[in-house]
Amino acid sequence: MHQGSENSGTTSVREAHRFDVDRLERWMHEEVESFQGPVRVEQFKGGQSNPTYKLVTPGKTYVLRRKPPGKLLPGAHAVDREYRVISALARQDFPVAKPYALCLDADVIGTPFYVMDMVEGRIFWDPAFGEVGRGERPAFFDAMNATIAKLHIIDPGRAGLSDYGRPGNYFERQIGRWSKQYLGDAEAGRVTAMDQLVEWLPRNIPMDEGEARIIHGDFRCDNMIFHPREPKVIAVLDWELSTLGHPLADFAYHLMMYRMPVGLSAGLAGLDLAALNIPSEADYVAAYCRRTGREGIADLDFYLAFNLFRLAAIVHGIKGRLARGTAASAHAGKMVAGLEPLANLAWQQAQRAGDR
């Protein structure tokens, strides 16, 4: 979900997320190669579900991601999965922050965590890359395109990730999961377009699912760190939604930037792409197909409808939490206001795809 640049930067560690820094230092001396203390701890402001900290030492800066303290849903906040996928991708020469060590012992800081490199570079929150000169802009889009294509070319078996998710029936499982969540949340109410999508999506799943690939699940410009001076992705962040799944679903989620209105989320819809020197959606799709050895994407409208539905289901869940008083209000309230337009956009996309 797009959080906005107000969530970048660090702050002092929040009360609920504090831990024994001396105990962490002792662990790092044992587990992290060439570690030298002392450590100063700051917390990133970001709205990620896993609390994330900046560990500053005299010679080097690290990042620590941990499970949040307290009662959690089973399977959620699996930092060990994140660590596993980052480690595997680093060995495949894919741009991720270098992972150093994983700690499953809750006695160290209270919950499991891992430590990785702090990658210094640029994060762009605006999908139109407004801070970049007009002439440079296509190169930034090309860098994102090359990065997601590189991810989808990796053979999960060769990377040691053949059991990282359930192969096959990806859409059936995902549609079932998000439909159940939507239908089960009485406090959030019903949305006509969502009811229509719950019926339409299972009927229209493309026949050929192809091979399962490693998918990121939230591939957007602000989940990437770009080189400080060049149009080059040096690290992809936030792997908490990664799994084995359909690469075209993952690519279509990234491609949604072209369909999302500027006000609704991180979108490009309604902008004059040619004037901004941003590649067209068709050119962007063609570049991905060229890199992944595809002729084209026959069911693109379905993949886009599915992703818009999934996003609307997530926002609907936030609406339910808001109604129950368990969501942080300011940002959540703004997102929930976009639920109906988002659901309507998803249903329009389904109508473009038509019925099988």
Secondary structure, 3 states (H helix, E strand, C coil): CCCCHHHCCEECCCHHHCCCHHHHHHHHHHHCCCCCCCCEEEEECCCCCCCEEEEECCCCEEEEEECCCCCCCCCCCCHHHHHHHHHHHHHCCCCCCCEEEEECCCCCCCCCEEEEECCCCECCCCCCCCCCCCCCHHHHHHHHHHHHHHHHHCCCCCCCCCCCCCCCCHHHHHHHHHHHHHHHCHHHCCCHHHHHHHHHHHHCCCCCCCCCEEECCCCCHHHEEECCCCCCEEEECCCCCCEEECHHHHHHHHHHHHCCECCCCCCCECCCHHHHCCCCHHHHHHHHHHHHCCCCCCCHHHHHHHHHHHHHHHHHHHHHHHHCCCCCHHHHHHHHCCHHHHHHHHHHHHHHHCCC
